[in-house]
Amino acid sequence: MAVDQKKKDAALKEVQRLNAKYGHKAADLASTRYDFGVTSTGVLALDYKLGTGGWKDGHMHAIFGPRDIGKSSSLGIASMRSAQTLRDRLCGVIAVEPGIDDRWLAKHGVDPSGVVVARPDSAEEAFEIALEWASDDLIDHILFDSIGALVTDGERDQDELKSKVGGQSKLITDGSKRLLMPVWKNKKCLIFINQIRDEMNSRIPGQVKMPGGHALEHACSTIVQLKPGKDRYKTKVDGDEVEIGRTVVAVIQRNKLSEGSKQKAQFDFYEKEVEGYPFGIDLAADVIATGLSTGVIQKAGAWYRHDTFPDGRLQGKKGVAEFIAETPEAVQKIRQGVLAKMQELNRAPKTTTAEDE
C-alpha cells in the first residue's frame, strides 16, 4: 500500500529533526541505500563470489583460519595493497602480534610509508585505538591483527575476565559493539584477522570456530574462513626440496551484503621468493581462472581470447600469464568484466547511492 505524499513529507521532516538534534546520519529514510565503496580482497575469484566486489566500506569483516595459512600475508596485506593502489587510501594496522614488517609489506606491493602501525599493550588499548581510527578522518582502511592474540591489561575485574568462562569474549563483545556505528558512519573498512579454536561442545571431532564470542560474529558483515587446499608447490632450493606455496580455499561463512554465503573461492599463494615462480597471491592464475569461469575470457583449443590481448588472442596459458603479469591495464579490464557479470547475477535491486556528504 502506497504512502501518501503528506506522510512522506512528515517522514522526511522527522529525519531532518533527528539529524539536527543528534548529528550527521542519526537517521534517514528507509528508501535511502548507502554505497560507500568497496576495496578488492586482492583475489578476483573471492571478489566475484562475495557478490560485492570485495570488502565493503562502512562494515566490519573477519578472516580466520589455522596458523601459517596466510591470513595476514595473503588477504590481509592484499587488501592494503588494493586500498593503496586502487583507491589511494591510508591504511592502519593494529598489530597485536609482532608480524608486520616493512620489508615484508614492500615485497607484497604495499608502500610501508603509507601504513600506520599501532602496537597496543593490551586489548583495551587495541580497541581504543580502533575506535579512534573509526571515528576520525585519517585512517580509512583498518587491519586488526589479531583478535585471537588479545589479552587484558589486568585492571578489569579478574573474576570477570579470568575466573569466569567467556570473560575475554565479553571484552571483545564490548569492543566490537562500540565499533559498529563509527565504522559505518565514517565509511571505514575494518578487517579482523582471527585464529581458530576447537569447538568443545561439537559432536563432530575436529570442528573449529573463531574465538571472540557470538557478538563478534554478529558484528562482522562478512566472515571468510581460509582452509588449506589439495595442492602444495615444491621446488629445489640450494639442493633441498622446499615448499614454496600452496592452494588456499576461501569459504564465505557469513555474508550479510549479498547472496554469497557458503560460496568458495580458490587461489594459489607463494610465501617464498624463488626465480620462475610468482610471489604472494598468483594474480595471473587467479585472473585467468576467474575470467574463464565467468566467460569474460574465451578459450578455444590452446587459444585464449580477450579484447586486451594482442590481436585479441594469445596462445597457451603460460603466454597469457606472462602478458597479464606485465600488463596491469589488462588485469583491470578483465576485472571490470568479471564484476559486470557479478552485477548481472545479483538479484538485489540496483543500489541508489546516497549523497556523499
N, C-alpha and C positions, 0 to 999 in steps of 0.2 A: 504494500500500500504506500503510495507516494505521500510525502510530507509537503504540506502547502508552504508557499513562499514566506508567509508570516512566521511560521515556526523555524524555517531555515535561517531567517534573519535574526531571530531570537537566539538560536544556537550559536551563530557567528558572534553575536554581541557578548554572549557568555564566555566564549573563548577569549575574546579581546579583554574582557574584565579580569579573567584569571591570569592571563599573561601580564597584564599591567600590575596586578597585585603580587603575584608570586614569581615573576621573572619569565625570561625567554623559554619557550617550549614547555610551559607548565600545562598547556592544554592545546588541543587542535580539534578540528572536525574529523570524524572517523573516515570521511571520504578522502582525506589527505594522506598520501602514501609517500614516505620519505625514502629516497635512494641517495645515500651519501657517497657512494663509490665502492670500488672493490679492488683488492690487491691480490694479484696472482699468487697461488701457492708455490709457484716455481715448477709445477708438474702440470702440463696441459691436460693429461688424462684425468687428473683429480679435479681441475677447474671445471671440466666438462661434466664429470659425474656428480659434482656438487650441485650443478644446476644453477649456480650463481656466478661462475667465472672466477671464483677464488674466495678469499676471506673478506666478508662484507664489513665496511666501516659501520661504527655505531653498535657493534656487537662484540661479545667475548667468545673466544673459540678455544678448543683444547686439542692437543696432540699427545697421545700416550702410547707406551709400548715398552718392551723389555730393554735392558741395557744394551748399548752398542748397536742398536738397530738404526740409529741415525735420526733421532727425533730433532735434536738441535742442529746437527750438521747438515741434514738434508732439508727438511721442510722449514725448520726454524730459520736457518740462515738464508735459504732460498726466498723466504717471504720478505726478509730485509732487503735482499738484492732487488726483488721486484718493486718494493716500496721506493727504493732509491732511484733505480734506473728508469722505471716506467711511470712513476708518479712524483718524483722529486720530493719525497717526504723525509722528515727527520726521524730517526729510529732511536729507541731507548731499550736497553736490556737490564732487567732486574736480575742480576747474577747471584742467585743464592748458592749455586755451585760454581767453583772456580774453573769453568771450562771455556770462557770467552777469551780468545787470543787474537791480537791484531793480525798476525801473520796468517792464522787460520781463516779469519774473515776475508782478508785480501785474496787468498788463494781461491775462495769461493765467489769472488767478484763483488764483494762488499767493500765500500770505502770506509775504513775504520774511523777516519776523522769526522764522518757524518753519523757516528753512533755514540750515544751517551751510555756509559756502563755504570750502573749503581750497584754497590756491593754492601747490602744491609747486613747487620749483625744478628738480626732476629726476624721472626715472622711479622711482628708488629711493625718494625721499621720497613720491611718489604711492602706491606700493604699500604702504609702511609705514603711511601714514595709512589706506588702505583696510583693512589688516589690523587696525589698532587699532579702527576703527569696526565691523568684522565681529566683533570679539571682545568688545566692551563691551556695556552695556545701554542706551546712549544713542541712537545713530543707528539708525533702523530701515530707512530707505529710502535707498539709496546710488546716486547717479548719477555715473559715471566718464566725464568728457568732456574729451578723448577719447583712446583708445588710440593712434590714428594720429599724435598730436602728441607722443608721449613721446620724450624724449632722455635719454641717460645723463649723469651728473654728471662723467664722465671719470676717476673713481677706480678703476673696474674695469679689468681687463686690456684695453688698447687693441687688441691683436691679436684678442682675442675679440669685442669689441663693434664695431670699426670695420673692421679689415682683412679679417676673415672674413665671407663671406656668411651672413646669418642671425644675426648677433651680437645685434641688437636683439630679434629674435624669441626668442632664448634668455632674455633678460632678462624679456620678457613671459611666457614659458613658466614661469619660476621663480615670478614674481609671482602668476600666475593659479592655479597649483597650490597655493600656500600659502593661498589664499583659500577653496578648496573646502570644507573641513571646518568652519572657523569660520562661514562663511555658513550652512551647513546647521544646525549645532548651535545657533546663536543665532537662527535663524529670520529671517535678514535677506533683503532683496530687493536685489540688486546688478545694476545695468544698465550695461553698457559701451556708450558711443557710439563708433562706429568709422567710419573713412573707407573709401575703395576704392583699390585698386591694380590696374594692368594685370597680367593673368596671363601672364607671359613665355613659358611653355612651351606655351601653348594653341595648338592648330592652328586654332582659330576666332578670327578677328580680333575685337577688342572685348570679349573675355571679361575680367571683373573678379572680384576676391575681396577680402575684408577683410584688412588687414595684421595681423600678430601671430603668425603661425605656426599650425600644426595644433593645438598644445596648447590655445590659446585657444578654438578651435572645439570641441574635445572638452570643455572645461571648462564651456561655456555650454549649459544645458539647452534654451534657446530662442534661435534666431537669426532675426531679421526683417530682410529687405532692403527698403529703400524705393526705388521707381522712379518716374519721372515718368509720369503718366497722359496721356491724349489731350487733356483739356480744360484750357484756360487761360482765366482770367476777367479781363477788362479793363474799364475804365470811364474816363470823363473826370474828371481832377483838375486844377483850375486851367487848364482849356482844353487840357491834354495828355492823350492816351490812355496810361494806365499799366496794367501788370499788377498786380493786387491779390491774386490767388490762383491755385491750380492743383489739379488732381486728383492724388492720390498713391496709388500701388498698393503695398500692403504684402505681400510674398511671404514666407511662412514657410519658410525654408530648412532649419531643423532644429527638431525638436520631440520631446524625449525624454519629455515628460509627458503626451502624448495622441496622437491619431491625426491631428493637424492638419498634418503635414509637406506642403509644396508647395501648401498652400491659399493663396488670395489674398483680401485684403480691400481695398476701395477707399473713400477718403474725400476730402472737399474741405478744403483748408487755405488760409485767407486770412491773409496776412502784413502787410496794411496796414489801418489803421482808416479805413473810409470809410462815411459815413452810408448806411443802407439795405442794408448787407451785414454778415454775421457777421464776427467776428474770431477767428483761431485755427482750430481744428477746427470745421467746420459741424456742430454737435451735432444740430440738428433734422433735417437731411438724412440724417445717419448713423442716427439712431433710426428715422426713418420707413422708410428703405430696408431696414434690418435687420428691423424689425417686420413689414414686408410679406413679405419673403423667407422668414421663419420661420413666418408665419401668425399671429403674435401680434396684428398689426393686420390687420383685414379691409377690403377695398376692393370697392365695388360702384358702378360708374359714377364719379361725382365725389364719392361719399360714403366717408369713412373711419370705421371703427368700432372702438372700444375702450372698455372699462368706465370708464376715467378721463376720457373726453371728455364734455362737457356733453350730457346726454340720450343718452349712449352713441355719439354720432356727430358728425362735423364735415364740412363741405363744402369741398372744394378743398385742394390740397396747401399753399397759402400759409396758409390758415386753421389747418391742423394744425401747420405750422411755427411760427406765431406763438404758438399755445397751448402747444406744447412748450417754446419759449424762455422763456415766462413761468411755467411750472408744473413746478418740479423734481420734485414728487411724482409727476407723470405719467411723467417720464423713468425714475424708479426702478421704478415698477410695470411699465413696458414692459420695462425691463432684466431684472427678475426673471422675467418671462415668457419672454424670449429665452434666459436662462441655464437655465431649466427645460427648454426644448426641447433645448438643448445636452446636458444631462444625460441626457435620454431617448435621444439618438442615440449617446451614448458607451457603447461596448460593454464598457468595463472594469468589473470588479466594484465595487460600492459601497465607498467608502473608509471604513475604520474609523479614526476619529480617535484617536490616542494621547493619553493624559492629558497635559494641558499643565502641565508642572511649572515 
